[in-house]
Amino acid sequence: MKGFFEKIFNFFFPYLCPLCEKEIQKNKIICDECFEEIASLLIKEPSCKICGKEKKYNHKCKNNFEFDEILGVFHYRGKILDLIHNYKYKRMKKFSKIILPFLINKIKILDGEYDFIISVPLHPARKRERGFDQNEIFCREISKILKLPYINKIYRIKYNKPQAKIKDENKRIENVKGIFKTDFDFKNKKVILFDDILTTGATLNEVSKILKENGVKKILVLVIAIS
């Protein structure tokens, strides 16, 4: 009898893909078409260690970041943009299950040994508002895979305007100045610094600056998507 009523319920209220609203099976998070599009947005190797983008013919990178290297998983457009937006702002934490396997596969190409993995933190007020810290969720999983300690020793001390709402690059840089601090001794440490998205790199650059000022020897930035 339970199966009969479940079929009736599913007929009138089918499971829909949250990204395109096509009908999907109960055990799926998104539809196959959306998953294939997300997979097509993977950054192919070799990628530039300075900007994280695919190396094209005559690739010349002019970025001048405080961090030493960067490794990105996806191009930030299309369905991956929708996925991350829903994950962060609509509390769809189940979307992390789609991203995580791609992220884990990517970190297999990491070179060198690192002491810690750390993340760009949310302000405590924003974390309470959102209900979770999306970067922390991924870092704890990566920590297990790499057998690398995850330490939460970077603090956001100012509640600044979200970078996503600022289009001008110079205003983005000003918006994150002086908003982070640390009381941890990072002398001669090599760290992986994780964030979800890199657009202008202003936030990651500011965190990297604080880390370098506190003794970090090398910073590898790891991001889900690069704009």
C-alpha positions as CSV (number, residue, x, y, z in Angstrom):
1,M,0.0,0.0,0.0
2,K,2.9,2.3,0.8
3,G,4.3,1.9,-2.7
4,F,0.9,2.7,-4.2
5,F,0.6,6.0,-2.4
6,E,4.2,6.8,-3.1
7,K,3.6,6.4,-6.9
8,I,0.5,8.6,-6.7
9,F,2.5,11.3,-4.8
10,N,5.4,11.1,-7.3
11,F,2.9,11.4,-10.1
12,F,1.5,14.7,-8.8
13,F,4.7,15.9,-7.2
14,P,7.7,14.6,-9.2
15,Y,11.3,15.1,-8.2
16,L,12.7,17.9,-10.3
17,C,16.3,18.9,-11.0
18,P,17.0,22.1,-9.0
19,L,19.1,23.5,-11.8
20,C,16.8,23.0,-14.8
21,E,13.5,21.6,-13.4
22,K,13.5,18.5,-15.5
23,E,12.0,15.4,-13.8
24,I,14.7,13.2,-12.1
25,Q,14.8,10.0,-10.2
26,K,14.4,10.1,-6.4
27,N,18.0,9.1,-5.7
28,K,19.5,11.8,-8.0
29,I,20.5,15.3,-7.0
30,I,20.5,16.8,-10.5
31,C,19.7,15.4,-13.9
32,D,22.2,13.7,-16.2
33,E,22.3,16.6,-18.7
34,C,23.2,19.2,-16.0
35,F,25.8,16.8,-14.6
36,E,27.4,16.4,-18.0
37,E,27.5,20.1,-18.5
38,I,29.2,20.5,-15.1
39,A,31.8,17.9,-16.1
40,S,32.4,19.7,-19.4
41,L,33.4,22.8,-17.4
42,L,36.5,21.1,-15.8
43,I,39.7,23.0,-16.2
44,K,41.9,20.8,-18.4
45,E,45.6,20.3,-17.6
46,P,48.1,21.7,-18.1
47,S,46.9,24.8,-16.2
48,C,48.8,28.0,-15.3
49,K,50.1,27.9,-11.8
50,I,49.8,31.7,-11.6
51,C,46.2,32.3,-12.7
52,G,44.8,28.7,-12.7
53,K,43.4,28.9,-16.2
54,E,44.1,26.4,-19.0
55,K,47.4,27.0,-20.8
56,K,46.7,28.0,-24.3
57,Y,49.1,28.6,-27.1
58,N,51.5,31.5,-26.2
59,H,49.8,31.8,-22.7
60,K,51.3,34.7,-20.8
61,C,50.1,35.5,-17.3
62,K,50.5,39.0,-15.9
63,N,48.8,38.4,-12.5
64,N,50.8,39.5,-9.5
65,F,49.3,37.6,-6.5
66,E,50.7,37.2,-3.0
67,F,50.2,33.4,-3.2
68,D,52.7,31.2,-5.0
69,E,50.5,28.8,-7.0
70,I,46.9,28.2,-7.8
71,L,44.9,25.1,-8.7
72,G,41.3,25.4,-9.9
73,V,38.8,22.7,-10.7
74,F,36.1,24.4,-12.9
75,H,35.5,27.3,-15.2
76,Y,33.1,29.6,-13.3
77,R,30.2,29.8,-15.8
78,G,27.0,28.0,-16.8
79,K,25.7,25.2,-14.5
80,I,28.7,25.3,-12.2
81,L,27.9,29.0,-11.4
82,D,24.2,27.9,-10.7
83,L,25.4,25.0,-8.6
84,I,27.7,27.1,-6.4
85,H,25.1,29.9,-6.1
86,N,22.4,27.5,-4.9
87,Y,24.9,25.7,-2.6
88,K,25.9,29.0,-0.9
89,Y,22.8,31.1,-0.8
90,K,20.0,28.7,-0.9
91,R,21.5,26.3,1.6
92,M,21.5,23.3,-0.8
93,K,24.4,21.5,1.1
94,K,23.7,18.3,-0.9
95,F,25.4,20.0,-3.9
96,S,28.7,19.5,-2.1
97,K,28.3,15.8,-3.0
98,I,28.5,16.7,-6.7
99,I,31.5,18.9,-6.4
100,L,33.6,16.9,-3.9
101,P,34.5,13.9,-6.3
102,F,35.8,16.4,-8.9
103,L,37.7,18.3,-6.3
104,I,39.3,15.1,-4.8
105,N,40.3,13.9,-8.3
106,K,41.9,17.3,-9.0
107,I,44.1,17.3,-5.9
108,K,45.8,14.1,-7.0
109,I,48.1,16.2,-9.1
110,L,49.3,18.3,-6.2
111,D,53.1,18.5,-5.9
112,G,55.0,18.8,-2.7
113,E,54.3,18.4,0.9
114,Y,52.1,20.8,2.9
115,D,51.7,21.4,6.6
116,F,48.1,22.6,6.8
117,I,45.0,23.3,4.8
118,I,43.1,26.4,5.8
119,S,40.1,28.2,4.3
120,V,39.0,31.7,3.7
121,P,36.5,32.2,6.6
122,L,33.1,33.7,6.7
123,H,32.4,36.4,9.3
124,P,30.8,34.8,12.3
125,A,27.6,36.8,11.7
126,R,27.4,35.7,8.1
127,K,28.0,32.1,9.1
128,R,25.1,32.3,11.6
129,E,23.0,33.8,8.9
130,R,23.8,31.2,6.3
131,G,23.9,28.3,8.8
132,F,27.2,26.8,7.6
133,D,30.6,27.7,6.2
134,Q,30.8,26.2,2.7
135,N,34.6,26.3,2.6
136,E,34.9,24.5,5.9
137,I,32.8,21.6,4.7
138,F,35.2,21.0,1.7
139,C,38.3,21.6,3.7
140,R,37.4,18.9,6.3
141,E,36.9,16.4,3.5
142,I,40.1,17.3,1.7
143,S,41.9,17.1,5.1
144,K,40.9,13.5,5.4
145,I,42.0,12.6,1.8
146,L,45.4,14.3,2.1
147,K,45.8,13.4,5.7
148,L,46.6,17.0,6.3
149,P,45.5,19.0,9.4
150,Y,42.7,21.5,8.8
151,I,43.3,24.5,11.0
152,N,40.8,27.4,11.4
153,K,43.3,30.1,12.3
154,I,42.4,32.9,9.9
155,Y,39.7,35.3,11.3
156,R,37.5,37.7,9.5
157,I,37.2,40.7,11.9
158,K,35.1,43.0,9.8
159,Y,31.6,42.4,8.3
160,N,32.3,43.6,4.8
161,K,30.0,43.8,1.8
162,P,30.0,40.5,-0.2
163,Q,32.5,40.6,-3.1
164,A,29.9,39.2,-5.5
165,K,27.9,42.5,-5.2
166,I,30.9,44.6,-6.2
167,K,31.8,44.8,-9.9
168,D,34.7,47.3,-9.9
169,E,38.0,45.6,-9.3
170,N,39.6,48.4,-7.3
171,K,36.5,48.6,-5.1
172,R,36.8,44.9,-4.5
173,I,40.4,45.4,-3.3
174,E,39.4,48.2,-1.0
175,N,36.5,46.1,0.4
176,V,38.7,43.4,1.8
177,K,41.6,45.5,3.1
178,G,42.3,44.8,6.8
179,I,39.4,42.4,7.3
180,F,41.5,39.4,8.2
181,K,43.9,38.6,11.0
182,T,45.7,35.6,12.5
183,D,47.3,34.9,15.9
184,F,49.0,31.6,14.7
185,D,52.7,31.2,14.1
186,F,53.1,30.0,10.5
187,K,56.9,30.4,10.3
188,N,58.3,28.3,7.5
189,K,55.0,26.5,6.9
190,K,53.6,25.4,3.5
191,V,49.9,25.8,3.4
192,I,46.9,25.0,1.0
193,L,44.5,28.0,1.1
194,F,41.0,27.0,0.0
195,D,38.2,29.2,-1.3
196,D,35.2,28.4,-3.5
197,I,35.6,31.0,-6.3
198,L,38.4,33.2,-7.7
199,T,37.3,36.2,-9.7
200,T,39.7,39.1,-9.3
201,G,41.6,37.3,-6.5
202,A,41.3,40.2,-4.1
203,T,40.1,38.2,-1.1
204,L,42.6,35.4,-1.6
205,N,45.3,38.0,-2.1
206,E,44.5,39.7,1.2
207,V,44.5,36.4,3.1
208,S,47.7,35.4,1.5
209,K,49.3,38.7,2.5
210,I,48.4,38.1,6.2
211,L,49.8,34.6,5.9
212,K,53.1,35.7,4.4
213,E,53.4,38.5,7.1
214,N,53.1,35.7,9.7
215,G,55.8,33.5,8.3
216,V,54.2,31.3,5.7
217,K,56.9,30.0,3.3
218,K,54.6,28.8,0.5
219,I,50.9,29.2,-0.4
220,L,49.0,27.0,-2.8
221,V,45.5,28.3,-3.5
222,L,42.9,25.7,-4.2
223,V,39.5,26.8,-5.6
224,I,36.4,25.1,-6.9
225,A,36.0,27.6,-9.8
226,I,37.9,30.3,-11.6
227,S,36.1,33.2,-13.4
